[in-house]
């Protein structure tokens, strides 16, 4: 799939054929010992794409050699990278102007929806001109509450 396909993300993109292909990969899929993405990683990637709103193009979706899934957006105003693993996620947004924004967190049902919504809102605002709060964010980190 080309970067930032002009189609808008919708619930249909959560069943993206690229994710189906990635989900079917086996260990050593690249011939250099790459780990296959886990079912959890694919499930979280589908959930992330399903949370995306209008105004954000479908990202380029690729497996990584360490068994995670990478989502990448490119626009005239910057790039964003989001890596989803079995139990953690991380990434960064590089706007053309301003500071790079880093984010990371644990993957849990309790935090995933909020984390994905906030990451998507920042991608939309910085890369695709969404209006709203202009308060700069420099880091996002979600952690499980301690009991």
C-alpha positions in Angstrom: 0.0 0.0 0.0 1.5 3.4 -0.9 2.1 5.8 2.0 -0.9 7.9 3.0 -3.4 6.4 0.6 -5.9 9.1 -0.2 -8.7 7.0 1.0 -9.9 8.0 4.5 -9.5 5.6 7.4 -12.8 3.8 8.2 -13.9 0.7 10.0 -13.3 -1.1 6.7 -9.6 -0.3 7.0 -9.4 -2.3 10.2 -9.7 -5.4 8.0 -7.0 -4.1 5.7 -5.6 -6.8 3.4 -2.1 -5.6 4.4 -2.8 -6.5 8.0 -4.2 -9.9 6.9 -1.0 -10.6 5.0 1.1 -9.4 8.0 -0.9 -11.6 10.4 -0.1 -14.6 8.2 3.7 -14.1 8.3 5.8 -16.8 9.9 9.1 -16.5 11.7 12.0 -15.8 9.3 9.6 -14.2 6.8 12.4 -12.0 5.5 15.0 -14.7 5.2 17.1 -13.0 7.8 15.5 -14.4 11.0 12.7 -11.9 11.4 10.1 -12.7 14.1 6.5 -13.0 12.9 4.2 -10.3 14.3 2.1 -11.6 17.1 -1.7 -12.0 16.9 -1.9 -9.3 19.7 0.1 -6.9 17.6 -2.2 -7.4 14.6 -5.3 -7.1 16.8 -4.0 -3.8 18.3 -3.2 -2.5 14.9 -6.7 -3.3 13.6 -8.2 -1.6 16.7 -6.0 1.5 16.2 -7.0 1.9 12.5 -10.7 1.4 13.5 -10.3 4.3 16.0 -9.0 6.6 13.3 -11.3 9.5 12.3 -12.0 11.3 9.1 -9.2 13.5 7.9 -6.4 11.0 8.4 -5.2 9.1 5.4 -4.6 5.3 5.8 -0.9 4.9 6.9 1.7 2.7 5.3 1.5 -0.6 7.3 4.6 -2.8 7.5 5.9 -5.6 9.7 9.3 -5.1 11.4 12.0 -7.7 11.9 11.4 -7.7 15.7 7.8 -8.9 15.4 6.0 -5.6 15.7 3.9 -3.6 13.2 4.9 -0.2 12.0 2.4 2.5 10.9 3.8 5.5 9.0 2.2 8.7 7.8 3.9 11.3 5.6 2.6 14.7 4.6 4.0 18.1 3.6 4.0 19.1 7.2 5.9 16.1 8.7 6.0 12.4 9.3 4.7 10.1 12.1 5.8 6.6 13.0 3.8 4.3 15.3 5.1 0.9 16.3 2.8 -1.6 17.9 4.0 -4.7 19.7 2.5 -7.5 21.8 2.5 -5.5 25.1 3.9 -2.1 24.3 3.7 0.7 21.7 6.0 3.6 20.9 6.5 6.2 18.2 7.2 9.8 17.3 5.9 12.6 15.2 8.3 14.8 13.4 6.6 18.0 12.3 8.4 20.1 9.7 8.4 22.9 12.2 8.7 22.4 15.9 10.0 19.7 18.2 9.7 16.0 17.7 7.0 14.4 19.9 7.7 11.0 21.4 5.2 8.6 22.9 5.2 5.2 24.4 3.1 3.0 26.7 1.9 -0.3 27.8 -0.9 -2.0 25.7 -3.9 -2.7 27.9 -7.6 -2.6 27.2 -7.9 0.1 29.9 -5.6 2.5 28.2 -5.5 1.5 24.5 -8.6 3.5 23.4 -7.5 6.7 25.1 -3.9 6.3 23.9 -4.9 5.6 20.3 -7.3 8.5 20.2 -4.7 11.0 21.6 -2.0 9.8 19.2 -4.4 10.0 16.2 -5.5 13.5 17.3 -1.9 14.7 17.3 -1.2 13.1 14.0 -4.3 14.8 12.5 -3.4 18.2 14.0 0.2 18.3 13.1 0.3 16.5 9.8 -3.1 17.1 8.3 -4.1 20.6 9.5 -6.8 19.7 11.9 -7.9 22.6 14.0 -8.3 22.6 17.7 -6.1 23.2 20.6 -2.7 24.6 19.7 -1.2 23.7 23.0 2.1 22.1 22.2 2.7 18.5 23.4 6.2 17.2 23.7 5.7 13.8 25.2 2.8 11.3 25.8 3.2 8.4 28.2 0.5 6.2 29.6 1.2 3.9 32.5 -0.9 1.5 34.5 -2.1 2.9 37.8 -0.3 1.4 40.8 -2.4 -0.2 43.4 
